Amino acid sequence: MTNQQIAIREEVGLTKAGLDHTRDQLKLLEDFVKDVLRKDEDYGVIPGTGGKPTLLKPGAANVTAAFNCHAEPVIDSFVLAPGGSLYPGGFVSYEAHVDLVSNHTGLVMARGFGNCNTYEVKYRYRNAKAICPACGQEAIIKGKEEYGGGWLCFKKMGGCGLKWDDGAQEIEGQKIGKVENENPLDQANTIKKMAIKRAEVDAAMRLPGVARFFTQDLEDMQPQPATEESAPPQPARRPAPRATAPTDSHSYRPGDERDFPQPSPTEAVPAPASAVAGTPGSVAELLTRAANELGYTNRAEMFAVLGIKSATEIASPEKLSPAWQKLVTAKEGK
């Protein structure tokens, strides 16, 4: 880790004062869970995963706020593969981590990790329905026998009302049911956000005492039936090939959850600093925009330009604007 500190309490062994402090902190957390967090909104019990409540994304955000921290997400790496021999049909994968940073000290109190890729069953496959050849709507239903059977593009489902006889190949020849997604790259932004979400929940679970009340976030990982199709190899953990493979792989530090377009070889160049407008509203936003919009590669480079040693030195609103202008001016001069 570069230019960051992890808050570690000095080990002095068990003491009565230390145990009393821990007991008081756990009691406060227990009261917070009972009085503030809401069942089925912040946490819930997912069928088939045991009786221990599962911490959901809104609950993770509330726990983070209770510890007086804020989340700083980072995209560590990603793969955008349009197809080819390595990833037939295309492949998207994101690796992320989230730091929970103390609002008081600027120290990292916990770090969580998350991954998501399009080989997961819920993203690799979709439930295809018959499409009307005339209007293009997924509104085809089986006609009732008393009305002659056949097939109908049902108007109440947004269809056009056309009918076909039984055996019509334009309807019955379509592939329906569980089919593989034709273009995984359409899900790139969803995959990115899911990786960040998993990392944020994982980070909240690592805060002191939280794992006592909750288990990991299984909201998006409900048990799936084991089949040969649903258990493909998982290349998401493999380093993306560089110059020789048909992939577009980059790293962003720090990252965020905004809907910025997916980079390509022509889009990965930072925008000119003179075109960047608007003062960030927080230190986290300043650091994120400096990386994504101005092209700074790490915090050490930013801190050197600003002449600071810690992000807390520019945390006040009156210091954010001058700091941002200094970062912009430094890039314009290069």
VOGU-3710 file (C-alpha; in Angstrom, 3 decimals, decimal comma):
1> mtnqqiaire> 0,000/0,000/0,000  1,368/3,385/-1,032  1,120/6,450/1,221  -1,635/4,976/3,343  -1,698/3,832/6,940  -3,741/1,048/8,416  -5,036/1,810/11,912  -3,605/-0,919/14,130  -3,984/-0,859/17,877  -0,767/-1,570/19,736
11> evgltkagld> -0,807/-5,045/21,253  -0,462/-4,796/25,012  -2,211/-8,020/26,043  -5,510/-8,387/27,873  -6,318/-5,801/30,500  -9,468/-5,137/32,500  -9,696/-1,623/31,085  -9,337/-2,988/27,574  -12,007/-5,633/28,133  -14,386/-3,066/29,630
21> htrdqlklle> -13,843/-0,795/26,631  -14,519/-3,667/24,204  -17,652/-4,655/26,110  -18,954/-1,087/25,993  -18,259/-0,812/22,258  -20,061/-4,081/21,520  -23,038/-2,954/23,585  -23,216/0,265/21,578  -23,053/-1,696/18,330  -25,751/-4,094/19,552
31> dfvkdvlrkd> -28,041/-1,170/20,393  -27,354/0,332/16,956  -28,271/-2,920/15,208  -31,507/-3,267/17,209  -32,651/0,359/17,176  -31,447/1,715/13,833  -30,980/-1,029/11,261  -34,137/-2,354/9,594  -34,841/-5,973/8,792  -35,267/-6,767/5,066
41> edygvipgtg> -33,790/-3,372/4,210  -30,394/-3,247/5,937  -30,168/-6,963/6,654  -32,195/-10,124/6,143  -32,196/-13,895/6,363  -31,793/-15,467/2,933  -33,479/-18,891/2,484  -31,037/-21,760/2,338  -28,101/-19,849/3,861  -28,698/-20,526/7,570
51> gkptllkpga> -30,376/-18,458/10,246  -27,753/-15,740/10,740  -28,797/-12,382/9,216  -27,036/-11,289/6,058  -25,684/-7,733/5,853  -27,010/-5,982/2,754  -25,604/-2,967/0,903  -27,758/-0,305/2,660  -26,882/-1,824/6,035  -23,177/-1,792/5,193
61> anvtaafnch> -23,406/1,925/4,386  -25,178/2,612/7,695  -22,626/0,600/9,684  -19,831/2,527/7,969  -21,482/5,824/8,933  -21,935/4,621/12,531  -18,178/4,091/12,781  -17,731/7,651/11,432  -16,009/6,428/8,291  -16,494/6,904/4,572
71> aepvidsfvl> -15,899/4,428/1,760  -13,210/4,921/-0,891  -13,619/2,317/-3,684  -10,732/1,335/-5,946  -10,915/-0,686/-9,161  -7,773/-2,836/-8,956  -8,072/-4,443/-12,389  -10,575/-5,392/-15,027  -10,879/-7,407/-18,210  -13,029/-6,394/-21,177
81> apggslypgg> -12,691/-9,173/-23,755  -14,920/-8,987/-26,854  -14,282/-12,640/-27,721  -11,635/-14,867/-29,226  -10,004/-18,155/-28,286  -9,304/-17,159/-24,690  -12,844/-16,017/-23,863  -15,301/-17,386/-26,471  -18,379/-15,189/-26,643  -16,771/-12,381/-24,643
91> fvsyeahvdl> -15,913/-11,873/-20,996  -15,997/-9,059/-18,397  -14,389/-9,164/-14,962  -13,745/-6,546/-12,278  -11,567/-6,794/-9,166  -12,087/-4,072/-6,555  -11,302/-3,156/-2,986  -12,914/-0,581/-0,713  -11,153/1,274/2,110  -13,225/2,538/5,025
101> vsnhtglvma> -11,449/5,734/6,040  -11,926/7,463/9,393  -13,427/10,937/9,024  -11,408/12,052/12,057  -7,923/10,710/11,390  -7,860/9,809/7,705  -6,629/6,330/8,634  -7,934/3,216/6,900  -10,016/1,343/9,474  -10,941/-1,644/7,287
111> rgfgncntye> -10,451/-2,920/3,762  -12,771/-5,224/1,848  -12,377/-7,050/-1,446  -14,833/-7,940/-4,191  -14,947/-9,575/-7,593  -17,626/-10,012/-10,231  -17,514/-11,521/-13,709  -19,808/-12,556/-16,522  -19,134/-16,269/-16,019  -21,363/-16,138/-12,947
121> vkyryrnaka> -24,645/-17,892/-13,751  -26,880/-14,863/-13,160  -24,861/-12,813/-15,690  -23,847/-15,499/-18,161  -27,376/-16,664/-18,962  -30,754/-15,066/-19,536  -34,307/-16,378/-19,860  -35,154/-15,880/-23,536  -38,783/-15,526/-24,607  -40,337/-15,806/-28,048
131> icpacgqeai> -40,250/-12,514/-29,962  -42,979/-11,366/-32,312  -41,588/-11,279/-35,889  -43,851/-8,318/-36,685  -43,506/-5,901/-33,737  -40,394/-7,261/-32,019  -42,044/-7,531/-28,568  -41,614/-10,456/-26,163  -45,379/-10,873/-26,023  -45,963/-14,309/-27,595
141> ikgkeeyggg> -48,343/-16,591/-25,682  -50,045/-19,920/-26,469  -53,561/-19,415/-27,752  -56,421/-21,099/-25,932  -57,857/-24,210/-27,587  -61,407/-22,818/-27,543  -60,136/-19,950/-29,701  -58,301/-22,155/-32,158  -54,997/-22,640/-30,343  -51,876/-21,516/-32,153
151> wlcfkkmggc> -49,835/-18,546/-31,002  -50,810/-14,976/-30,191  -48,864/-11,710/-29,820  -50,786/-10,581/-26,751  -51,813/-6,898/-26,779  -51,997/-6,697/-22,979  -48,277/-7,498/-22,893  -47,473/-4,745/-25,370  -47,916/-6,922/-28,463  -49,569/-6,228/-31,779
161> glkwddgaqe> -52,331/-8,889/-31,741  -51,146/-11,051/-34,671  -51,851/-14,813/-34,609  -50,043/-17,887/-35,957  -51,105/-21,496/-36,382  -49,520/-24,337/-34,444  -46,283/-25,408/-36,099  -45,402/-21,901/-37,319  -41,609/-21,999/-37,537  -41,216/-18,237/-37,138
171> iegqkigkve> -42,449/-18,790/-33,574  -41,631/-22,387/-32,669  -38,244/-22,201/-34,344  -36,997/-19,598/-31,887  -34,674/-20,630/-29,096  -36,320/-19,927/-25,751  -35,548/-20,623/-22,103  -32,027/-20,535/-20,681  -29,668/-19,088/-23,290  -26,222/-17,531/-23,065
181> nenpldqant> -25,994/-13,732/-23,197  -24,861/-12,715/-26,662  -22,887/-9,621/-25,611  -21,393/-9,736/-22,088  -19,818/-6,289/-22,611  -23,297/-4,754/-22,311  -23,116/-5,719/-18,625  -19,722/-4,124/-17,954  -21,067/-1,295/-15,800  -23,274/-3,688/-13,790
191> ikkmaikrae> -20,327/-6,034/-13,211  -18,152/-3,121/-12,047  -20,752/-1,879/-9,570  -21,375/-5,380/-8,199  -17,640/-5,871/-7,544  -17,536/-2,553/-5,655  -20,701/-3,410/-3,730  -19,271/-6,752/-2,600  -16,037/-5,061/-1,545  -17,925/-2,408/0,450
201> vdaamrlpgv> -19,991/-4,999/2,335  -16,857/-7,061/2,971  -15,132/-3,974/4,401  -18,076/-3,230/6,714  -17,984/-6,834/7,942  -14,334/-6,358/8,921  -15,074/-3,442/11,268  -14,768/-4,435/14,955  -17,686/-6,527/16,196  -19,819/-6,418/13,033
211> arfftqdled> -19,247/-10,092/12,134  -20,795/-10,994/15,500  -24,212/-9,933/14,225  -24,102/-10,638/10,488  -22,718/-12,982/7,905  -21,366/-11,963/4,488  -23,553/-10,413/1,823  -25,297/-13,288/0,057  -27,960/-11,100/-1,497  -26,617/-11,709/-4,979
221> mqpqpatees> -25,218/-15,200/-4,391  -28,254/-17,377/-3,724  -27,623/-21,121/-4,108  -27,678/-22,307/-7,722  -28,281/-25,894/-8,904  -25,033/-27,587/-9,836  -24,839/-28,337/-13,553  -22,032/-28,629/-16,033  -23,158/-25,389/-17,667  -23,448/-23,436/-14,421
231> appqparrpa> -19,961/-24,275/-13,232  -17,603/-23,028/-15,970  -13,931/-22,371/-15,319  -13,318/-19,043/-13,567  -10,670/-17,103/-15,488  -11,481/-13,899/-13,596  -8,593/-14,523/-11,201  -6,103/-14,973/-14,007  -3,980/-11,981/-14,987  -5,296/-10,521/-18,225
241> prataptdsh> -2,917/-11,119/-21,164  -1,362/-7,889/-22,346  -0,240/-7,099/-25,882  -1,099/-10,432/-27,530  -4,616/-11,059/-26,236  -7,791/-9,370/-27,505  -8,548/-7,742/-24,186  -8,755/-4,206/-22,859  -7,348/-4,271/-19,334  -6,579/-1,252/-17,144
251> syrpgderdf> -6,219/-0,292/-13,514  -7,795/2,701/-11,796  -6,654/4,055/-8,403  -8,815/5,237/-6,836  -12,116/4,211/-8,470  -15,741/4,948/-7,797  -19,265/3,873/-8,669  -20,146/6,602/-11,131  -21,414/5,669/-14,579  -18,313/6,699/-16,471
261> pqpspteavp> -18,008/5,024/-19,910  -16,016/1,831/-20,177  -12,502/2,637/-21,430  -11,197/1,487/-24,778  -7,741/1,885/-26,342  -8,832/5,292/-27,676  -10,743/6,422/-24,574  -8,195/5,599/-21,906  -6,281/8,867/-22,410  -7,120/11,425/-19,650
271> apasavagtp> -8,993/14,528/-20,754  -6,990/17,769/-21,002  -6,829/19,447/-17,616  -8,136/22,708/-19,027  -11,403/20,957/-19,943  -12,047/19,782/-16,376  -14,522/21,989/-14,557  -16,216/22,035/-11,168  -14,676/21,918/-7,727  -14,954/18,544/-5,937
281> gsvaelltra> -17,163/18,476/-2,866  -14,971/16,197/-0,749  -11,417/14,893/-0,438  -12,504/11,487/-1,728  -14,058/13,064/-4,838  -10,970/15,226/-5,378  -8,643/12,204/-5,290  -10,945/10,191/-7,525  -11,321/12,930/-10,142  -7,619/13,691/-10,077
291> anelgytnra> -6,964/10,074/-11,062  -9,800/9,630/-13,567  -9,924/13,102/-15,163  -6,450/14,581/-14,749  -4,379/11,424/-15,148  -2,594/11,290/-11,772  -1,378/7,750/-11,173  -1,304/7,652/-7,362  -1,698/9,710/-4,205  2,026/10,242/-3,826
301> emfavlgiks> 2,083/12,232/-7,079  -0,926/14,316/-5,975  0,487/14,961/-2,505  3,812/16,063/-4,026  2,026/18,646/-6,197  -0,015/19,881/-3,238  2,934/19,854/-0,823  1,058/17,807/1,798  1,631/14,522/3,608  -1,973/13,571/4,384
311> ateiaspekl> -5,357/14,082/2,759  -6,677/15,499/6,026  -4,634/18,656/5,396  -7,048/19,678/2,624  -10,245/18,268/4,148  -11,864/21,634/4,929  -14,141/23,183/2,246  -12,034/26,336/1,936  -8,947/24,255/1,062  -10,559/21,968/-1,503
321> spawqklvta> -10,913/24,563/-4,263  -7,278/25,823/-4,130  -6,034/22,221/-3,986  -8,089/21,255/-7,035  -6,902/24,298/-8,999  -3,304/23,479/-8,131  -3,725/19,906/-9,431  -5,360/21,177/-12,624  -2,685/23,841/-13,200  0,130/21,329/-12,678
331> kegk> -1,263/19,125/-15,448  -1,886/22,039/-17,797  1,773/23,027/-17,478  3,001/19,658/-18,715
//
